Amino acid sequence: MKKVVRSVARFLLWIVTGAVPFVIAACYGVMYSFSRSGRVVDAVTHQGIEGIQVTCRIGGMSGSVTSSWTDGNFLLDYDQPCDEVQFVDVDGAANGSYQATTVPFPASGDLLVEMTPEP
């Protein structure tokens, strides 16, 4: 009888531990495979810009999206390498107005992007 109980307990434990990753993914989403950090700065003053939308573009389609923090730094998480990265000022005049820019995705290293102020 103890062998049967032990076997059933092991089977149930196997089921529960096998299902946990699926439950986590369903609740919180799939974890990203890669991340790239960088900084967005004003082309004139070289100060960090807050509130810039950073978008990973793959085959002309938008992928992962994040925004720059107060100091202009950002962290972009993505599943597959981007073809290019697009930077758009989405907060209007709140932190100054800047022209949108798109840069090729570098093979390695952090991104440093200078955005030109709107005239």
C-alpha positions as CSV (number, residue, x, y, z in Angstrom):
1,M,0.0,0.0,0.0
2,K,2.9,2.4,0.8
3,K,4.4,1.8,-2.7
4,V,1.1,2.8,-4.3
5,V,0.7,5.9,-2.2
6,R,4.3,6.9,-2.9
7,S,3.9,6.3,-6.7
8,V,0.7,8.3,-6.8
9,A,2.4,11.1,-4.8
10,R,5.4,11.2,-7.2
11,F,3.0,11.2,-10.2
12,L,1.1,14.2,-8.7
13,L,4.3,16.0,-7.9
14,W,5.5,15.5,-11.5
15,I,2.2,16.9,-12.8
16,V,2.3,19.9,-10.5
17,T,6.0,20.8,-11.3
18,G,5.5,20.2,-15.0
19,A,2.5,22.6,-15.0
20,V,4.1,25.5,-13.0
21,P,6.0,27.1,-16.0
22,F,2.8,27.1,-18.1
23,V,0.8,28.7,-15.2
24,I,3.5,31.4,-14.7
25,A,3.6,32.1,-18.5
26,A,-0.2,32.4,-18.6
27,C,-0.3,34.8,-15.6
28,Y,2.7,36.9,-16.3
29,G,3.6,36.4,-20.0
30,V,6.6,34.7,-21.5
31,M,10.0,35.9,-20.3
32,Y,12.1,37.7,-22.9
33,S,15.2,36.1,-24.2
34,F,17.3,39.2,-24.7
35,S,17.6,42.8,-23.5
36,R,19.5,45.8,-24.7
37,S,20.1,49.0,-22.7
38,G,20.8,52.4,-24.0
39,R,20.3,56.2,-23.5
40,V,18.4,58.8,-25.4
41,V,20.0,62.3,-25.2
42,D,19.3,65.8,-26.6
43,A,21.6,66.3,-29.7
44,V,22.4,69.9,-28.5
45,T,22.7,69.7,-24.7
46,H,23.5,66.0,-24.4
47,Q,21.1,65.7,-21.5
48,G,19.0,62.6,-21.0
49,I,15.4,62.8,-22.3
50,E,12.5,61.3,-20.4
51,G,9.4,59.9,-22.0
52,I,10.8,58.8,-25.4
53,Q,9.0,55.7,-26.7
54,V,11.6,53.0,-27.8
55,T,10.3,50.4,-30.2
56,C,12.0,47.3,-31.6
57,R,11.1,46.9,-35.3
58,I,11.3,43.6,-37.0
59,G,10.5,43.4,-40.7
60,G,8.7,46.8,-40.6
61,M,6.4,45.7,-37.8
62,S,6.5,47.0,-34.2
63,G,7.8,44.5,-31.6
64,S,8.7,45.2,-28.0
65,V,8.1,48.7,-26.7
66,T,9.5,50.6,-23.7
67,S,10.1,54.2,-22.7
68,S,13.1,56.2,-21.5
69,W,13.4,57.1,-17.8
70,T,14.1,60.4,-16.2
71,D,17.8,60.3,-17.1
72,G,17.2,59.1,-20.6
73,N,18.2,55.5,-20.0
74,F,16.0,52.6,-21.1
75,L,16.0,48.8,-21.2
76,L,14.5,47.1,-24.2
77,D,13.5,43.4,-23.8
78,Y,13.0,41.4,-27.0
79,D,12.5,37.8,-28.2
80,Q,14.5,38.1,-31.4
81,P,17.0,40.7,-32.7
82,C,15.4,43.9,-34.1
83,D,16.2,45.1,-37.6
84,E,16.0,48.7,-36.3
85,V,15.0,50.7,-33.2
86,Q,12.6,53.6,-33.5
87,F,12.6,56.5,-31.0
88,V,9.5,58.7,-30.9
89,D,8.6,61.6,-28.5
90,V,5.2,60.6,-27.3
91,D,4.8,63.0,-24.3
92,G,4.5,66.1,-26.4
93,A,6.1,69.3,-25.0
94,A,6.3,67.9,-21.5
95,N,10.1,67.2,-21.8
96,G,10.7,69.2,-24.9
97,S,9.7,68.2,-28.5
98,Y,12.0,66.0,-30.5
99,Q,12.0,64.7,-34.1
100,A,11.4,60.9,-34.4
101,T,14.5,58.9,-35.4
102,T,15.2,55.3,-36.4
103,V,18.6,53.6,-36.1
104,P,19.9,50.2,-37.2
105,F,20.0,47.6,-34.4
106,P,23.7,47.2,-33.4
107,A,25.2,43.7,-33.1
108,S,26.4,44.4,-29.6
109,G,26.8,47.1,-27.0
110,D,24.5,49.8,-25.6
111,L,22.6,52.2,-27.8
112,L,23.3,55.9,-27.5
113,V,20.9,58.0,-29.5
114,E,20.9,61.7,-30.0
115,M,17.5,63.2,-30.8
116,T,17.2,66.6,-32.6
117,P,14.9,69.1,-30.9
118,E,11.9,70.3,-33.0
119,P,12.3,73.8,-34.4
